[in-house]
């Protein structure tokens, strides 16, 4: 869990540096979260650290992987394709069609998808990893 969260926070640092150097505007998702965080910091912090990760993991990893990876599709190639597709879906829904945010959120989702498979589909591991990553991003990544 900790390794996954550290990888995601490292991705967030890289993403923050790229957006600053290339003067890339933040995604709609990031703008909305920033606005809500300024208006109600306690509720949004709780949402970003607890409720959001649980809801996203249940839907993006729990439901998606349970539906797509049935017993007949457990080969490595199929699992890898599922991680990539799940990551792209996660990335697109978090970034829209802006390329750099799409790449960052896709990698974020792929790390979580990999953790889900490595943890033998234990959604609790993913939820805690996602929580730790969001906590690290809120505290450590310059915004």
trRosetta pair geometry for C-beta under 8 A, 3 or more apart (Angstrom, degrees):
i j d omega theta_ij theta_ji phi_ij phi_ji
1 4 5.9 -59 -153 37 28 110
1 5 6.3 24 154 -16 65 108
1 115 7.6 87 -102 -158 50 134
1 125 5.8 -134 -79 -162 102 78
1 128 5.3 -16 -148 103 142 110
1 129 4.5 -136 -147 -78 75 85
1 132 6.4 105 156 12 98 148
2 5 5.7 -56 -147 39 32 111
2 6 6.2 34 154 -21 66 106
2 132 6.8 -98 -108 158 52 164
3 6 5.7 -54 -147 36 30 112
3 7 6.4 34 153 -21 64 104
4 7 5.7 -53 -150 33 31 112
4 8 6.5 28 154 -16 65 106
4 111 5.8 146 -155 160 88 107
4 112 7.2 99 -179 -91 129 52
4 114 7.9 -177 -114 81 113 98
4 115 4.7 25 -102 -81 152 138
4 129 4.4 -5 90 -154 132 131
4 132 8.0 99 85 71 86 123
4 133 7.2 -68 125 -58 81 117
5 8 5.7 -55 -148 38 33 110
5 9 6.3 31 154 -17 67 106
5 129 5.3 -150 -55 -159 87 66
5 132 3.7 -45 -109 107 154 115
5 133 4.4 -144 -136 -64 73 71
5 136 5.9 129 165 -4 103 140
6 9 5.8 -54 -144 38 31 109
6 10 6.3 35 153 -21 64 105
6 136 7.6 -165 -96 -126 43 172
7 10 5.7 -55 -150 36 30 113
7 11 6.5 34 150 -20 63 103
7 111 5.5 -176 104 -136 127 144
8 11 5.5 -49 -151 33 34 115
8 12 6.5 38 148 -22 64 102
8 108 5.6 72 -136 -130 101 81
8 111 5.6 -166 -71 84 90 155
8 112 7.7 44 -80 -51 132 88
8 129 7.7 118 -3 160 139 92
8 133 3.8 -5 87 -135 143 130
8 136 7.5 121 88 65 94 129
8 137 7.5 -64 130 -52 98 112
9 12 5.3 -49 -150 33 36 116
9 13 6.7 42 149 -22 65 98
9 133 6.0 -153 -49 -143 78 68
9 136 3.9 -59 -90 125 134 135
9 137 5.9 -149 -114 -65 76 68
9 140 6.1 34 -166 69 124 137
9 141 6.9 -153 -159 -49 78 108
10 13 5.6 -46 -151 31 35 113
10 14 6.6 34 151 -15 64 104
11 14 5.6 -56 -151 39 34 112
11 15 6.1 36 150 -21 67 107
11 104 6.2 144 159 -151 105 81
11 107 5.5 -168 -139 107 146 127
11 108 6.2 -170 99 -73 150 77
11 111 7.5 -145 -17 -23 148 146
12 15 5.4 -51 -143 38 32 114
12 16 6.3 36 154 -22 65 103
12 104 7.5 89 -98 -170 48 122
12 108 8.0 60 -62 -88 84 117
12 133 7.8 147 -26 -180 131 91
12 136 7.6 151 39 109 145 97
12 137 4.7 -131 -141 -113 171 102
12 141 4.6 -75 134 -82 117 152
13 16 5.7 -53 -148 34 29 111
13 17 6.5 28 153 -17 63 106
13 140 7.7 -47 -72 126 102 106
13 141 5.9 -138 -79 -111 60 95
14 17 5.7 -55 -149 37 32 111
14 18 6.3 31 154 -19 66 106
14 104 7.8 -179 89 -111 93 103
15 18 5.8 -53 -145 37 30 111
15 19 6.3 26 159 -16 65 107
15 100 7.2 140 -145 158 83 98
15 101 7.5 77 -161 -107 123 53
15 104 4.1 56 -102 -113 134 143
16 19 6.1 -57 -146 38 27 107
16 20 6.3 25 155 -18 63 110
16 141 5.3 178 -41 -173 147 104
16 142 5.8 130 175 61 147 80
16 143 7.7 -85 -123 -89 125 39
17 20 5.8 -61 -149 38 29 110
17 21 6.1 21 159 -14 67 111
18 21 6.0 -59 -140 41 27 105
18 22 5.8 -5 172 11 66 116
18 24 6.9 4 128 15 82 134
18 100 5.8 -166 126 -159 129 133
19 22 6.6 -65 -128 55 22 90
19 23 7.7 45 171 -134 52 5
19 24 4.3 -93 -133 60 71 102
19 25 8.0 -129 -161 28 107 5
19 26 6.9 50 -167 -81 149 66
19 100 6.4 159 -80 122 81 144
19 101 8.0 47 -84 -65 123 82
20 23 7.5 14 -178 -74 24 44
22 100 7.1 166 72 -66 144 158
24 98 7.4 126 -178 174 112 123
24 100 5.1 -22 -158 43 170 148
24 101 7.7 -176 144 -33 131 87
25 98 7.6 -111 75 -130 82 151
26 30 3.9 -106 173 89 117 133
26 31 5.5 147 96 -53 113 78
26 34 7.3 62 107 -15 164 137
26 101 7.4 92 -162 -77 48 134
27 30 4.8 97 54 7 75 100
27 31 7.1 -137 98 -4 40 87
27 94 6.9 72 107 139 158 66
27 95 4.3 -101 -113 -138 154 63
27 96 5.9 170 -157 23 103 100
27 98 5.4 -156 -98 42 87 136
27 101 4.0 142 -49 -173 123 174
27 105 8.0 -17 -6 -26 165 135
28 31 5.6 -52 -145 36 34 112
28 32 6.2 33 156 -19 66 106
28 95 8.0 124 34 -163 77 30
28 96 5.5 70 17 -26 114 135
29 32 6.0 -58 -149 36 27 109
29 33 6.4 23 155 -15 63 109
29 94 5.0 -61 8 -172 175 58
29 95 6.3 -73 17 -81 126 36
29 96 7.5 -174 -17 -17 95 89
29 101 7.7 159 42 174 111 142
30 33 5.8 -56 -145 40 31 110
30 34 6.2 34 156 -21 66 106
30 101 7.2 -126 -16 -121 124 137
31 34 5.8 -55 -147 35 28 112
31 35 6.4 28 156 -18 63 107
32 35 5.9 -56 -149 37 29 111
32 36 6.3 23 156 -12 65 110
33 36 5.8 -58 -143 43 30 107
33 37 5.9 34 156 -24 66 109
33 44 7.0 137 -163 -168 71 125
33 48 7.1 86 -155 -88 121 121
34 37 5.7 -55 -144 35 27 113
34 38 6.5 26 157 -18 62 104
34 143 7.2 167 -109 172 109 125
35 38 6.0 -57 -153 34 29 108
35 39 6.4 22 153 -15 65 110
36 39 5.7 -57 -143 40 34 110
36 40 6.5 -37 178 44 69 89
36 44 4.8 146 126 -95 96 133
37 40 7.7 -91 -136 67 18 51
37 41 5.7 46 -179 -109 64 65
37 44 4.4 -141 -95 107 59 153
37 45 7.2 86 -133 -55 92 70
37 48 7.6 11 -89 -28 110 141
38 41 7.2 14 -117 -65 16 88
39 44 7.8 100 61 -30 78 132
40 43 4.4 -6 138 38 120 114
40 44 5.6 127 89 -18 79 96
41 44 6.0 -65 -138 45 26 105
41 45 5.9 29 164 -24 66 110
42 45 5.9 -56 -146 34 24 110
42 46 6.5 22 156 -14 61 107
43 46 5.8 -57 -151 39 30 110
43 47 6.2 30 152 -19 65 108
44 47 5.3 -51 -143 38 35 114
44 48 6.0 32 158 -18 68 107
45 48 5.9 -55 -141 40 28 107
45 49 6.0 7 164 -2 65 116
45 138 6.7 109 -130 -164 87 160
46 49 6.3 -68 -135 48 23 96
46 50 5.4 -29 -177 29 66 116
46 51 6.5 45 136 -3 80 105
47 50 7.1 -66 -108 55 13 76
47 51 4.9 -46 -131 54 55 114
47 52 5.2 70 159 -32 71 102
48 52 5.5 -3 -116 23 30 141
48 53 8.0 56 166 -27 37 91
48 134 5.1 -169 156 173 85 130
48 138 6.2 116 114 -65 141 132
49 52 7.7 70 17 39 19 102
49 53 7.2 -25 175 -2 23 122
49 131 5.5 63 -179 -155 64 82
49 134 5.3 -167 -99 101 53 118
49 135 5.1 64 -124 -73 111 86
49 138 7.0 -62 -67 5 103 148
50 53 6.9 -93 -170 38 11 101
50 54 6.6 -2 161 -11 56 115
50 131 6.4 36 -94 -120 42 118
51 54 6.0 -63 -149 38 30 109
51 55 6.2 22 160 -14 68 111
52 55 6.0 -62 -145 41 27 106
52 56 6.0 19 162 -14 66 113
52 134 7.1 131 79 -104 121 166
53 56 5.8 -59 -138 42 28 108
53 57 5.9 25 164 -18 66 110
53 127 5.5 119 133 -156 102 64
53 130 3.6 160 -147 112 113 116
53 131 4.7 -147 54 -64 165 67
53 133 8.0 141 -106 51 131 95
53 134 6.0 -134 -56 -3 119 138
54 57 6.1 -58 -144 38 25 107
54 58 6.4 25 157 -19 62 108
54 127 5.1 36 -100 -140 64 122
54 131 7.9 27 -45 -62 76 108
55 58 5.9 -56 -149 35 28 111
55 59 6.4 9 160 -4 64 111
56 59 6.1 -67 -145 47 29 98
56 60 5.3 2 173 4 73 119
56 90 7.7 79 -174 -130 114 105
56 130 6.6 -169 76 -171 117 159
57 60 6.5 -55 -113 52 24 92
57 61 5.1 -23 -161 34 64 116
57 62 6.3 71 139 -18 66 101
57 112 7.3 -125 -106 -178 88 130
57 116 8.0 173 -155 -88 93 117
57 123 5.6 134 142 -166 113 89
57 126 4.5 153 -144 116 127 114
57 127 4.6 -135 41 -78 161 72
57 130 5.6 -151 -56 1 116 150
58 61 7.6 -13 -60 57 6 77
58 62 4.5 -31 -150 33 41 141
58 63 6.5 48 150 -20 62 96
58 123 6.5 57 -91 -167 59 142
58 127 8.0 30 -42 -81 75 113
59 62 6.9 8 -31 52 13 94
59 63 5.2 -18 -141 26 41 126
59 64 7.0 56 151 -25 51 96
60 63 7.7 55 0 48 10 89
60 64 5.6 -18 -175 3 33 135
60 86 6.3 111 177 -172 87 102
60 89 7.2 175 -134 99 95 111
60 90 5.3 57 -144 -86 142 106
60 109 6.7 -106 175 -139 142 106
60 112 7.3 41 109 109 128 135
61 64 6.3 -52 -108 48 11 103
61 65 5.5 -2 -175 -4 55 122
61 86 7.2 74 -93 -175 58 145
61 112 6.3 -111 -63 142 129 104
61 113 6.5 -169 -106 -102 96 58
61 116 4.4 -160 -158 -93 128 152
61 123 6.4 159 97 -117 115 84
61 126 5.2 -98 59 -179 167 171
62 65 6.8 -62 -132 41 7 97
62 66 6.2 1 166 -12 52 117
62 123 4.8 19 -80 -100 109 134
63 66 6.0 -65 -144 40 23 109
63 67 6.0 16 162 -16 64 113
64 67 6.0 -65 -150 39 23 106
64 68 6.0 0 164 -2 65 117
64 86 5.5 126 130 -114 146 110
64 89 7.5 176 -122 73 151 153
65 68 6.0 -62 -130 48 29 98
65 69 5.2 -10 -177 16 71 119
65 82 6.7 92 -116 160 77 133
65 86 7.1 2 -65 -84 84 151
65 113 7.4 160 -73 -141 121 84
65 116 6.0 -167 -34 136 164 140
65 117 7.6 -155 -143 -70 144 79
65 121 6.6 -163 114 -117 135 100
66 69 7.1 -52 -104 53 14 84
66 121 7.5 99 -75 -153 82 132
67 70 8.0 -30 171 -51 26 88
68 73 7.3 -87 151 93 64 147
68 82 5.3 152 121 -128 135 118
68 85 7.8 -176 -143 81 164 134
68 86 7.9 -146 31 -62 156 107
69 73 5.6 -130 -138 92 50 102
69 74 6.6 80 -173 -92 97 64
69 78 7.3 136 -114 130 83 110
69 79 6.8 47 -112 -101 127 75
69 82 5.9 19 -62 -111 103 171
70 73 5.6 68 54 24 68 99
71 74 6.5 -25 -162 -30 37 117
73 78 4.6 -138 -177 159 89 157
73 82 7.9 113 139 -51 121 131
74 78 7.0 21 18 70 2 127
74 79 7.0 25 -165 -54 43 108
75 78 4.7 87 63 11 86 105
75 79 6.9 -153 95 -7 42 89
76 79 5.6 -58 -146 38 31 112
76 80 6.2 32 156 -21 67 105
77 80 5.7 -52 -147 35 30 111
77 81 6.4 29 154 -17 64 106
78 81 5.7 -52 -146 38 32 111
78 82 6.3 36 152 -22 64 106
79 82 5.5 -54 -148 35 31 114
79 83 6.5 35 152 -21 64 102
79 117 5.9 94 -170 -124 123 151
80 83 5.7 -50 -151 32 33 112
80 84 6.6 30 152 -16 64 105
81 84 5.7 -55 -149 38 33 110
81 85 6.2 30 155 -16 68 108
82 85 5.9 -55 -141 41 30 108
82 86 6.0 30 158 -18 65 111
82 113 7.2 -172 118 -173 80 130
83 86 5.9 -58 -143 41 25 110
83 87 6.1 28 156 -21 62 110
83 110 5.4 74 160 -143 97 77
83 113 4.0 153 -134 120 77 134
83 114 5.8 51 -136 -63 140 70
83 117 7.1 -63 -74 -14 114 135
84 87 5.7 -55 -146 37 28 113
84 88 6.3 28 155 -19 64 105
84 110 6.6 19 -98 -107 44 114
85 88 5.7 -52 -147 36 31 111
85 89 6.4 32 153 -18 64 106
86 89 5.7 -54 -148 37 31 112
86 90 6.2 32 153 -17 65 107
86 109 6.0 -155 126 158 77 113
86 110 7.5 135 82 -92 87 53
86 113 4.7 133 84 -94 133 137
87 90 5.6 -54 -146 39 31 112
87 91 6.0 32 154 -20 65 109
87 106 4.6 74 149 -173 96 68
87 107 6.9 48 -168 -77 129 15
87 108 7.7 149 -146 66 90 50
87 109 3.8 156 -129 93 57 103
87 110 3.5 6 -90 -58 147 79
87 113 5.8 -95 -54 1 88 137
88 91 5.5 -54 -143 39 30 114
88 92 6.1 29 159 -19 65 106
88 106 5.4 18 -92 -126 46 113
88 109 7.5 -129 -2 80 22 143
89 92 6.0 -53 -142 36 27 107
89 93 6.3 18 161 -11 62 111
89 109 7.2 -169 66 176 66 162
90 93 6.3 -64 -147 42 24 104
90 94 6.3 10 159 -9 62 116
90 105 6.1 -149 125 155 82 93
90 106 6.8 138 74 -111 88 41
90 108 6.8 -130 127 88 128 90
90 109 2.9 150 64 -96 144 143
90 112 7.4 148 -114 52 173 128
91 94 6.1 -72 -148 43 26 103
91 95 5.8 -23 172 18 67 120
91 101 7.8 154 -170 132 85 65
91 102 4.9 78 156 -164 114 59
91 103 7.2 62 -152 -59 141 8
91 104 7.5 145 -131 73 103 47
91 105 3.8 142 -124 95 64 91
91 106 3.2 -17 -54 -62 151 71
91 107 7.7 72 -85 6 123 48
91 108 7.3 137 -85 44 80 93
91 109 5.7 -115 -39 11 76 131
92 95 6.6 -80 -129 53 21 84
92 96 7.2 46 -170 -120 59 7
92 97 7.5 16 -140 -79 85 59
92 102 6.4 27 -86 -131 55 101
92 105 7.9 -161 -12 95 24 126
92 106 7.8 49 -30 -76 64 95
94 101 7.2 -138 114 159 88 105
94 105 4.1 -168 74 -147 131 155
94 108 7.8 -35 50 64 165 137
94 109 8.0 -176 4 -46 132 116
95 98 5.5 -114 166 55 100 90
95 101 3.5 171 -135 120 124 108
95 102 4.6 -156 89 -71 145 57
95 104 7.4 128 -75 57 143 91
95 105 4.9 -170 -29 17 116 139
96 101 7.5 37 45 85 76 131
96 102 7.7 -95 77 -69 44 98
97 102 6.9 8 -147 -60 29 136
98 101 4.7 42 89 32 110 110
98 102 6.1 173 82 -22 52 94
99 102 5.5 -61 -145 36 25 116
99 103 6.4 25 160 -20 64 103
100 103 5.7 -49 -148 32 33 111
100 104 6.5 31 154 -16 64 105
101 104 5.6 -55 -146 39 36 112
101 105 6.0 23 163 -9 71 109
102 105 6.3 -60 -140 45 24 100
102 106 5.9 29 159 -24 62 112
103 106 5.8 -57 -144 36 25 113
103 107 6.5 24 158 -16 62 106
104 107 6.0 -60 -154 36 28 107
104 108 6.3 32 149 -22 64 107
105 108 5.1 -46 -144 34 39 121
105 109 6.3 39 155 -17 66 103
106 109 5.8 -55 -150 39 30 110
106 110 6.3 31 151 -21 65 107
107 110 5.5 -53 -142 37 33 112
107 111 6.4 38 156 -22 65 100
108 111 6.1 -54 -155 30 27 110
108 112 6.7 19 150 -11 61 108
108 133 7.6 140 -150 159 101 151
109 112 5.7 -58 -149 41 34 109
109 113 6.1 38 152 -22 68 106
110 113 5.4 -49 -143 36 34 115
110 114 6.3 38 155 -21 64 103
111 114 5.8 -55 -152 35 29 112
111 115 6.5 30 151 -18 63 106
112 115 5.6 -51 -146 36 34 113
112 116 6.4 42 152 -26 64 102
112 126 5.8 80 -167 -149 93 103
112 129 6.7 166 -116 100 81 125
112 130 6.2 38 -114 -76 129 99
113 116 5.5 -50 -150 30 32 116
113 117 6.8 26 154 -12 63 102
114 117 6.0 -57 -153 38 33 106
114 118 6.1 26 153 -14 68 111
115 118 5.7 -59 -140 43 31 109
115 119 5.9 23 161 -14 68 112
115 125 6.4 -150 158 127 104 109
115 126 5.7 141 104 -97 113 78
115 129 5.6 -56 159 34 166 174
116 119 6.2 -61 -142 41 23 104
116 121 6.2 33 172 -109 83 45
116 122 7.8 -164 -144 50 55 50
116 123 7.5 18 -129 -96 99 53
116 125 7.6 163 -102 80 46 105
116 126 5.1 16 -83 -72 86 133
117 120 7.8 33 177 -75 34 25
117 121 7.3 17 -108 -59 36 65
119 122 4.2 -97 144 40 112 100
119 125 3.9 -154 -136 57 161 157
119 126 6.8 -153 40 -41 149 80
122 125 4.4 67 95 0 107 109
122 126 7.3 162 96 -6 61 84
123 126 5.5 -55 -153 41 43 113
123 127 6.0 47 150 -25 72 105
124 127 5.7 -52 -144 35 32 112
124 128 6.4 27 159 -13 65 106
125 128 6.2 -60 -150 40 27 105
125 129 6.2 27 153 -19 64 111
126 129 5.6 -56 -144 38 30 112
126 130 6.1 30 158 -19 67 108
127 130 5.8 -56 -147 38 28 110
127 131 6.3 31 152 -21 63 107
128 131 5.4 -52 -146 36 33 115
128 132 6.3 34 155 -19 66 105
129 132 5.8 -55 -148 37 29 110
129 133 6.3 30 153 -20 64 107
130 133 5.7 -53 -146 36 30 113
130 134 6.3 28 156 -16 64 106
131 134 6.0 -58 -148 39 28 107
131 135 6.2 29 154 -19 64 108
132 135 5.6 -54 -146 37 30 113
132 136 6.2 31 155 -18 65 107
133 136 5.8 -56 -148 38 29 111
133 137 6.3 29 154 -20 65 107
134 137 5.6 -52 -144 36 32 112
134 138 6.2 32 157 -19 65 105
135 138 5.9 -56 -148 36 29 109
135 139 6.2 9 160 -3 64 114
136 139 6.1 -69 -142 48 26 100
136 140 5.2 -20 179 18 68 125
136 141 7.5 69 132 -20 70 95
137 140 6.8 -65 -109 52 16 85
137 141 4.8 -17 -155 14 60 128
138 141 7.7 15 -34 38 10 91
